[in-house]
Amino acid sequence: MRARPLAVFALTFAVLAAIAGERLLRPSANNHYSHLAAAWLDGRLSLEGRPPGYPKRHDDWGVVTTLVLRDDAVLERAYRCRTTACEERRRSEHVEMWWTADGALHALGRRDIKARHETWYVTFPPGPALLFLPGVALFGLSFLDVLLTALLAALIPAVLVAFLDRIRGTADGRGRENLWAAAAWAFASPALFVGAHGSVWFTAQIAGALFLTLHLAAAWDARRPALAGLCLGMAVACRPTTAFALPFFAAEWWREGRRWRSALAFAAPLALIGGALMLHNYLRFADVFEFGHRYLDIRWQRRMQELGMFSAAYLRRNLECMLWLAPQVSAAAPYLRWSIHGMGLLLASPWLLLLAAARRRFPQRAGLIIAAVAVAIPPLLYHNSGQLQLTYRFALDYLPLLVLLLAVGGGLRHRRLAAALILLSAALQLYGAWNFQRAPGEIFVHDRWWPFAPE
């Protein structure tokens, strides 16, 4: 039985390594977590200076500005106001518009500012940086983050197979179904593209999905509550939206006798990790809930400041990106070309339609559905669609729940249909993932905004 997960791990890693190619053996261009781990090792919470590539090319770093005014007053944790109203006032009155963390808006003339000091931060939840610490301690910023991401990604289908073999067995064809479920995740979902490409955004998604999968295995039947709490806490430290998977353990705990010792065992590591995250946020930004996105130096700040980081205004666009956004099709090469917003899951991973056939009743069914819906909602209200992706990568936050629902619920019992849909999806994902770095102009439309209006 142990040979099956090992074989799945080896095969998945081999495919991811082939897609990554030579990038597997060098740091990615966006190895933010290596920088965060290096800062911790040096006793810092911020970068030592400006981010790599600044000012010509840098991506998703946060900058906090301290302004010393002419009267020696100090504005701490300041960031520029980018709203339309502020931009109009800046042009008409020749002033700089600055927010401070307390919500105050300041209009300052250039002569009003005597000095300004910038502090740059990694503004992503810090969980993956914990995994980077040993490697960064040994190799510094040369640590191979793409290699680690591929290894973590290969672990997920191996964990799925081991877990499904345990709870379902392998008799009567169920062993093959368990392998197909793992293949659907590894090769026919956004996990293929994300797992092979490293970088701060993709590493966080893979690490979060791995810890969520481990959480589900430990939480099943409330079997190992302390491990379930630890793994959910680590998932949240990588991807905060996975906190909404909490209803799954709650349902299992309720169903398995509502033992308070189990509840405390689950809550203790979760609370410790949550407290550590809050302390990390407070020490950096004086706000326990602020990971730093407020201070991102990116073009989307106007939208974020006017509409908010989460808003119903983003819902329609994100639903289209998640479900039905289609590529451009032509009769000539390269035949298919994606928007940088990716491709909807119904087209890129049609095996998910088999969820409609997953009607078998089992005790965990309701918990999986509730948790999946809860985790899926926040990304649908988020200001960003995932951006520069092959398919909707935010689905990885809840896809482990859907894979278990599909396999245990009997959605793979129509084996020929399931195999055909998974293989079709895998062929499309492999094509796109292979060409993403090698020939991006061949698969991505040059118009940055297509098919949505400029943002």
C-alpha positions, 0 to 999 in steps of 0.5 A, spaced: 500 500 500 505 504 501 508 503 494 502 506 491 503 513 494 510 513 493 509 511 486 504 517 485 509 522 488 515 520 484 511 520 477 508 527 479 514 530 481 517 527 474 512 531 470 513 537 474 520 537 474 520 536 466 515 542 465 519 546 470 526 544 466 532 548 468 528 553 472 528 547 477 535 549 479 535 556 480 531 561 484 525 564 481 524 571 479 519 572 485 522 568 491 519 573 496 519 567 501 526 566 501 527 574 502 522 573 508 526 567 511 533 571 510 530 577 514 528 572 520 534 569 520 538 576 520 533 578 526 529 583 521 521 583 519 523 587 513 527 587 507 534 590 508 533 595 503 529 596 496 526 589 493 530 586 488 529 589 481 527 596 484 525 601 480 525 598 473 522 591 475 519 589 482 512 585 483 508 585 489 512 588 494 509 593 500 512 599 502 511 603 508 513 610 508 515 615 514 514 622 513 518 627 517 514 634 516 517 641 516 515 642 523 518 635 525 512 632 526 512 624 524 507 621 519 508 613 520 506 608 516 504 612 510 502 610 504 500 614 497 492 615 496 491 613 489 483 614 488 481 618 483 479 624 487 486 624 490 489 624 483 485 630 481 487 634 487 494 632 486 494 635 479 490 641 481 493 643 488 500 640 486 500 636 493 502 629 495 496 625 498 498 620 503 494 616 507 496 613 514 494 607 518 489 611 522 485 612 516 487 620 516 488 623 509 494 628 509 495 633 503 502 635 503 506 640 499 513 638 497 516 643 502 512 640 507 516 634 507 523 634 510 525 627 509 522 621 507 524 614 509 521 607 506 521 600 509 520 595 504 516 588 506 514 581 504 506 582 504 504 575 504 502 571 509 508 568 512 507 560 512 511 558 506 517 562 509 517 557 515 518 551 510 524 555 507 528 557 513 532 551 513 534 552 505 535 559 506 539 558 512 544 553 508 544 557 501 541 564 502 537 567 497 540 562 492 535 557 495 531 553 490 524 555 491 521 552 485 524 545 486 521 546 493 514 548 490 514 542 486 516 537 491 510 540 495 506 539 489 508 532 488 506 530 495 499 532 495 496 527 490 500 522 494 497 524 500 490 523 497 491 516 494 494 514 501 488 517 505 483 515 499 486 508 500 485 508 507 478 510 508 475 507 501 480 501 500 482 498 494 477 492 492 472 492 487 476 497 482 476 503 488 484 503 488 483 505 480 478 510 482 483 513 487 488 513 482 484 517 478 482 522 483 489 523 484 491 524 477 485 529 476 488 533 482 495 533 479 495 533 472 488 536 470 487 542 475 490 548 476 495 544 480 499 542 474 501 549 472 502 552 479 506 546 482 511 547 476 512 554 476 514 556 483 514 564 485 511 567 491 503 566 489 504 559 487 508 557 492 503 559 497 497 556 494 501 549 493 503 549 501 496 551 503 493 546 499 498 541 502 496 543 509 489 543 507 489 536 504 493 533 511 488 537 515 482 533 512 485 527 513 486 528 520 480 531 521 476 525 518 472 522 523 475 527 528 480 522 528 487 526 530 484 533 532 491 536 534 494 534 528 488 537 524 488 543 528 496 544 526 495 543 519 489 547 518 493 553 522 499 552 517 494 552 511 491 559 514 498 561 515 499 560 507 492 562 505 488 565 510 481 563 506 482 556 508 480 558 515 473 557 512 474 550 512 473 550 519 466 547 518 468 540 516 472 539 523 466 542 527 461 537 523 466 531 524 467 533 532 459 534 533 458 527 529 463 523 533 460 525 540 462 532 541 468 531 546 471 537 549 478 534 549 478 533 542 475 540 541 481 543 545 486 539 542 484 541 535 483 549 538 490 549 541 495 549 535 490 553 531 490 558 536 497 558 537 498 559 530 493 564 529 496 568 535 503 568 532 500 571 525 497 576 529 503 578 532 507 578 526 502 583 523 502 587 529 510 588 529 510 590 522 504 594 521 501 595 528 494 591 526 493 584 527 489 583 521 494 587 516 498 582 512 501 588 508 497 588 502 494 595 504 502 597 502 503 594 496 506 598 490 502 596 485 497 599 479 491 596 483 491 600 489 486 605 486 481 600 485 483 597 492 482 604 495 476 606 492 472 599 492 476 595 497 480 589 497 473 585 497 467 587 494 461 584 490 463 589 485 468 584 483 463 578 483 461 577 476 468 578 473 471 572 478 465 568 477 467 568 469 474 567 471 472 561 475 467 558 471 466 559 463 472 564 461 474 561 454 480 562 450 481 565 443 480 559 438 483 560 431 485 555 425 492 557 425 497 556 430 498 557 436 490 555 435 489 557 443 490 563 446 489 565 453 487 571 457 492 572 463 486 571 467 486 564 465 481 559 463 474 557 466 474 551 470 468 548 466 472 548 460 479 547 463 477 541 468 471 538 465 471 532 470 469 537 475 462 536 472 462 529 475 460 532 482 453 532 479 454 524 479 457 524 486 450 522 490 453 517 494 451 518 501 456 518 506 457 522 513 462 527 511 458 529 505 455 535 508 461 538 511 465 537 505 460 541 501 459 547 506 467 548 507 468 548 500 462 553 499 465 557 505 472 557 502 470 559 495 466 565 497 472 570 499 476 569 492 470 571 488 469 577 492 477 579 491 479 585 487 484 580 483 482 574 479 489 570 480 492 574 474 497 571 469 494 564 470 493 558 465 486 556 469 483 559 475 488 558 481 484 560 487 480 554 486 486 550 489 484 553 496 478 548 496 479 543 490 482 538 495 475 538 498 471 537 492 476 531 490 474 528 496 467 529 495 468 526 488 471 520 490 468 518 496 461 520 493 461 516 487 463 521 482 468 516 478 464 510 478 463 511 471 470 510 469 470 511 462 467 517 462 471 520 468 478 517 465 476 521 458 474 527 462 481 527 466 485 525 460 482 531 456 483 536 462 490 533 463 492 534 455 490 541 455 493 543 462 500 540 460 500 544 453 499 550 457 503 549 463 509 547 458 508 553 454 507 558 459 514 560 460 517 557 454 513 561 449 508 566 453 507 570 447 504 563 443 499 562 448 497 569 452 493 574 448 498 581 448 492 585 450 493 585 458 486 587 459 482 582 455 476 580 456 475 585 461 475 593 461 482 596 463 482 596 471 
